[in-house]
Amino acid sequence: MMKFMKKIIQEQFDVLVIGGGPAGLMAAGRAAQKGARVALVEKNDRYGIKLLMTGNGRCNVTQDAGDMLEFVKVYKNGRFLLNAFNRMSPSNLRDFFRARGVETKVEKNGKVYPVSDQGKDVLDSLYQYCRKNMVTFFNTEEVIGVEFEEGDPSEMFAPRISRGKITKIITKKKEISAEKYILATGGKSYPHTGSTGKAFDWLSKLGHKIVEPQPSLVPIMIRQQAIKDAQGLSAHNVSATALQAGKKIITLSGDLMFAHYGLSGPLALNLSRDLRKKIEKGEIKLLLDLKPELTFEQVDEIIRNDFEKNGHKNLSNCLQDFASPKMLDLIFALSEIDTHKHASNLSKQDRLKIVSLFKKMEMTIEGLFGFEKAMVTSGGVSVKEIDSKTMQSKIAENLYFAGEIIDVDGPTGGYNLQVCWATGYVAGESAAAATS
Ligand SMILES: Cc1cc2nc3c(=O)[nH]c(=O)nc-3n(C[C@H](O)[C@H](O)[C@H](O)COP(=O)(O)OP(=O)(O)OC[C@H]3O[C@@H](n4cnc5c(N)ncnc54)[C@H](O)[C@@H]3O)c2cc1C
């Protein structure tokens, strides 16, 4: 039987980037712009599949922020990001895209989008950045392993000295070698887009510490059927408090979407970041304040006035100016008050029940979704083993990291792509500078 040989790519590259997502494209483009001969290896037939899904196709590229010291505080391992963010800050990034024909705009809550509202424009400009700087593309090439050469054991104990270096990468069809390697294979979230987390296995074998990857920014499953029945309801600027054993554990505000399983939208996703660690410790209740800008008494007054004015109407026809029809359906369903009753026939107890539902709608968390629905992965390559100034591995001297593969993650709102751009830029630049 004929045995197929792997094609060995003879051409010598200075920098080989693995993973064609936002981090890998930025790293490849920057390394090539700095004069390195760069190859980019991607297992899909297309680049940036996940990037095209971001911001519902509009791509929330970054978050508008000025003071980087403050900005990094919202991230896990934020201090690690400071150097990179000072080199490629959100405003530098907007200049970067503007110089490549993609104007951006700032929307509510500091979210930055391309003016065209097309994530495709962001991807195209990155791809052109790489092409213009002569990056060689290998797509439909899944890297299945790396070859590693142990370093001199006598040097291993010195601080910051690596244990060895990578000599080549192996795909199903090829072996490709380079002087430097940048790993930008993402985390484990939305695995159908290509990020399956397999690189964590090779990295563990090299001796890298991998902080256990966990799904983050996931929707929340809620027990109560009435909440699920409210699917399609969106509630803006609400506040949520999570309680465990009667103690407040998290309070956050933002926009919420009700879905057939429970809650989604930025507020639910951001809550899930902190809930994951707590959920194993016992039942968690959520209290929603749907009118956080008003006190309990103010809400009561508004409702009392409305009931007085509309005394002859059914409850179902009251409060039309105060809340959306979908929100009222939910409130009335949870109140269990007969909505055919005239407002003038409602008791004070009935009214206060409705006020409480606006101010403290209680529900029970049933669970959190996993990697299939996680916008990001929390965990990954330990930041203790990466030089924050260069993104260079402290274990393999010719290896660099960029993007979600690193153990850093932020809330929704452009924070996670900002990590990809900044770490990709720094990794590309430092890998290129270190080539001989
Ligand atoms: C639905 C959704 C919406 C989002 N919206 C936003 C948003 O609006 N703003 C924001 O900031 N963040 C958003 N995010 C998060 C953001 O998309 C990710 O943080 C970002 O894509 C991570 O980029 P990355 O380059 O590190 O990894 P990825 O985008 O995951 O790219 C990794 C690439 O590596 C390739 N790869 C993996 N393994 C191999 C291998 N062995 N060989 C070759 N190639 C390999 C993959 O195929 C993939 O193309 C969203 C995420 C999702 C899922």
PDBQT file of the ligand as one rigid body, heavy atoms in Angstrom, charges set to zero:
ROOT
HETATM    1  C1  LIG A 501     -21.468  35.114  19.261  1.00  0.00    +0.000 C 
HETATM    2  C2  LIG A 501     -20.275  35.883  19.746  1.00  0.00    +0.000 A 
HETATM    3  C3  LIG A 501     -20.316  37.267  19.729  1.00  0.00    +0.000 A 
HETATM    4  C4  LIG A 501     -19.225  37.994  20.199  1.00  0.00    +0.000 A 
HETATM    5  N1  LIG A 501     -19.279  39.357  20.147  1.00  0.00    +0.000 NA
HETATM    6  C5  LIG A 501     -18.220  40.082  20.578  1.00  0.00    +0.000 A 
HETATM    7  C6  LIG A 501     -18.208  41.499  20.439  1.00  0.00    +0.000 A 
HETATM    8  O1  LIG A 501     -19.122  42.093  19.833  1.00  0.00    +0.000 OA
HETATM    9  N2  LIG A 501     -17.139  42.173  20.942  1.00  0.00    +0.000 N 
HETATM   10  C7  LIG A 501     -16.097  41.543  21.552  1.00  0.00    +0.000 A 
HETATM   11  O2  LIG A 501     -15.171  42.200  22.032  1.00  0.00    +0.000 OA
HETATM   12  N3  LIG A 501     -16.045  40.190  21.625  1.00  0.00    +0.000 NA
HETATM   13  C8  LIG A 501     -17.059  39.458  21.140  1.00  0.00    +0.000 A 
HETATM   14  N4  LIG A 501     -16.997  38.085  21.190  1.00  0.00    +0.000 N 
HETATM   15  C9  LIG A 501     -15.753  37.455  21.665  1.00  0.00    +0.000 C 
HETATM   16  C10 LIG A 501     -14.705  37.445  20.528  1.00  0.00    +0.000 C 
HETATM   17  O3  LIG A 501     -15.310  37.002  19.335  1.00  0.00    +0.000 OA
HETATM   18  C11 LIG A 501     -13.541  36.511  20.875  1.00  0.00    +0.000 C 
HETATM   19  O4  LIG A 501     -12.982  36.953  22.088  1.00  0.00    +0.000 OA
HETATM   20  C12 LIG A 501     -12.491  36.546  19.771  1.00  0.00    +0.000 C 
HETATM   21  O5  LIG A 501     -13.016  36.047  18.545  1.00  0.00    +0.000 OA
HETATM   22  C13 LIG A 501     -11.264  35.706  20.145  1.00  0.00    +0.000 C 
HETATM   23  O6  LIG A 501     -10.336  35.853  19.092  1.00  0.00    +0.000 OA
HETATM   24  P1  LIG A 501      -9.100  34.874  18.901  1.00  0.00    +0.000 P 
HETATM   25  O7  LIG A 501      -8.440  35.319  17.649  1.00  0.00    +0.000 OA
HETATM   26  O8  LIG A 501      -8.322  34.809  20.142  1.00  0.00    +0.000 OA
HETATM   27  O9  LIG A 501      -9.771  33.452  18.700  1.00  0.00    +0.000 OA
HETATM   28  P2  LIG A 501     -10.864  32.954  17.643  1.00  0.00    +0.000 P 
HETATM   29  O10 LIG A 501     -11.675  34.056  17.117  1.00  0.00    +0.000 OA
HETATM   30  O11 LIG A 501     -11.544  31.841  18.322  1.00  0.00    +0.000 OA
HETATM   31  O12 LIG A 501      -9.971  32.420  16.453  1.00  0.00    +0.000 OA
HETATM   32  C14 LIG A 501      -9.129  31.310  16.609  1.00  0.00    +0.000 C 
HETATM   33  C15 LIG A 501      -8.846  30.737  15.233  1.00  0.00    +0.000 C 
HETATM   34  O13 LIG A 501      -7.880  29.693  15.362  1.00  0.00    +0.000 OA
HETATM   35  C16 LIG A 501      -8.262  28.620  14.521  1.00  0.00    +0.000 C 
HETATM   36  N5  LIG A 501      -7.689  27.387  15.065  1.00  0.00    +0.000 N 
HETATM   37  C17 LIG A 501      -7.980  26.802  16.250  1.00  0.00    +0.000 A 
HETATM   38  N6  LIG A 501      -7.257  25.682  16.408  1.00  0.00    +0.000 NA
HETATM   39  C18 LIG A 501      -6.490  25.572  15.304  1.00  0.00    +0.000 A 
HETATM   40  C19 LIG A 501      -5.536  24.605  14.886  1.00  0.00    +0.000 A 
HETATM   41  N7  LIG A 501      -5.229  23.569  15.630  1.00  0.00    +0.000 N 
HETATM   42  N8  LIG A 501      -4.932  24.779  13.684  1.00  0.00    +0.000 NA
HETATM   43  C20 LIG A 501      -5.242  25.857  12.896  1.00  0.00    +0.000 A 
HETATM   44  N9  LIG A 501      -6.147  26.785  13.256  1.00  0.00    +0.000 NA
HETATM   45  C21 LIG A 501      -6.761  26.660  14.442  1.00  0.00    +0.000 A 
HETATM   46  C22 LIG A 501      -9.781  28.645  14.582  1.00  0.00    +0.000 C 
HETATM   47  O14 LIG A 501     -10.343  27.952  13.481  1.00  0.00    +0.000 OA
HETATM   48  C23 LIG A 501     -10.080  30.135  14.589  1.00  0.00    +0.000 C 
HETATM   49  O15 LIG A 501     -10.214  30.640  13.277  1.00  0.00    +0.000 OA
HETATM   50  C24 LIG A 501     -18.071  37.327  20.710  1.00  0.00    +0.000 A 
HETATM   51  C25 LIG A 501     -18.039  35.948  20.704  1.00  0.00    +0.000 A 
HETATM   52  C26 LIG A 501     -19.113  35.222  20.223  1.00  0.00    +0.000 A 
HETATM   53  C27 LIG A 501     -19.049  33.725  20.222  1.00  0.00    +0.000 C 
ENDROOT
TORSDOF 0
